[in-house]
Amino acid sequence: MSPVIHEHARARLVTDARDLPVVPVELRYDSSDTPATVRVAYPGGTEWAVERELLERGLRYPVEQDGWRIWPCGRVQLVVERHDAAGVDVVQFDSAPLVRFIRRTHRETPAPEATRA
């Protein structure tokens, strides 16, 4: 059985408001997902699925792929922008919890080569 890793974090919804609303999110990683996918679950049932590798690259430099734009914002934050038919959603995360979560996904799940026997 593949390990599923869960972690709670907070995200700021980027809107026109003066103060960005902060919402709790659940980060989830299931090593059986292909490609390796991080799921971000928001209150109310909304869930995003973004490739782990895309998030990793976005922590270092701006990336864009398949309707996603991800870039570091200063040294301590990450902006994730998602484009779809309904419009654009923009969320800002503190980088440290995401870095810890991604490191944990690598540490607690077997490498693909190790699963072959």
C-alpha positions in Angstrom: 0.0 0.0 0.0 1.3 3.4 -1.0 1.9 5.9 1.8 -0.4 8.9 1.8 1.1 12.0 3.4 -1.1 14.8 4.9 -0.2 18.1 6.3 -2.1 21.2 7.2 -1.1 24.7 6.1 -2.6 28.1 5.5 -3.0 30.0 2.3 -3.9 33.6 1.5 -6.5 34.1 -1.2 -5.3 36.9 -3.4 -8.3 39.3 -4.0 -9.0 43.0 -4.3 -9.5 43.2 -0.5 -7.0 45.2 1.5 -6.3 42.2 3.8 -5.9 38.9 2.1 -8.2 36.3 3.7 -6.3 33.4 5.2 -7.8 29.9 4.8 -6.7 26.5 6.1 -5.8 24.0 3.5 -4.8 20.3 3.6 -1.8 19.3 1.5 -2.0 15.6 0.5 0.4 13.4 -1.4 -0.2 9.8 -2.5 2.8 8.2 -4.0 0.5 6.0 -6.2 -0.6 9.2 -8.2 1.0 9.5 -11.6 2.6 11.9 -12.2 3.6 12.7 -8.6 0.8 15.0 -7.6 0.2 17.3 -4.6 -3.4 17.9 -3.8 -4.4 21.1 -2.1 -7.9 20.8 -0.4 -9.7 24.0 0.4 -12.7 24.5 2.8 -15.9 23.9 0.9 -14.7 20.9 -1.1 -12.5 22.7 -3.7 -9.3 20.7 -4.5 -6.4 21.5 -6.7 -4.1 18.8 -8.1 -0.7 20.1 -9.1 2.5 18.2 -10.1 5.0 18.0 -7.2 7.8 18.7 -9.6 6.1 21.9 -10.8 5.7 23.2 -7.2 9.4 22.3 -6.5 10.6 24.3 -9.5 8.2 27.2 -8.7 9.8 27.5 -5.3 13.1 28.5 -7.0 12.0 30.4 -10.2 8.8 31.3 -12.2 7.3 28.3 -14.0 4.2 28.0 -16.2 2.6 24.8 -17.4 -0.9 23.6 -18.3 -2.8 26.6 -16.9 -0.5 26.9 -13.8 1.8 29.8 -13.0 3.9 29.4 -10.0 6.6 31.7 -8.7 8.6 32.7 -5.6 7.5 36.0 -4.0 10.5 37.3 -2.1 12.4 34.7 -0.1 9.5 33.4 2.0 6.4 33.1 -0.1 5.1 31.3 -3.1 2.3 32.4 -5.4 0.2 29.8 -7.2 -2.0 31.0 -10.0 -4.5 28.6 -11.7 -6.2 29.4 -14.9 -9.3 27.4 -16.1 -12.6 27.9 -17.9 -14.1 29.5 -14.8 -11.4 32.1 -14.5 -8.2 32.7 -12.5 -7.5 31.8 -8.9 -4.4 33.2 -7.1 -3.2 31.9 -3.8 -0.1 32.8 -1.7 1.6 30.3 0.6 4.4 30.7 3.0 7.2 28.7 1.4 8.6 27.0 4.5 5.5 24.7 5.1 5.5 23.7 1.4 9.3 23.0 1.4 8.9 20.8 4.5 5.9 19.0 3.0 7.7 18.3 -0.3 10.8 17.1 1.5 8.7 14.8 3.6 7.1 13.3 0.4 10.5 12.5 -0.9 11.8 11.1 2.4 8.7 9.0 3.3 8.0 7.5 -0.1 10.1 5.0 -1.9 12.0 6.1 -5.0 10.6 4.6 -8.2 13.8 2.5 -8.8 13.5 1.0 -5.2 10.0 -0.3 -5.9 11.2 -2.5 -8.8 12.5 -5.9 -7.9 
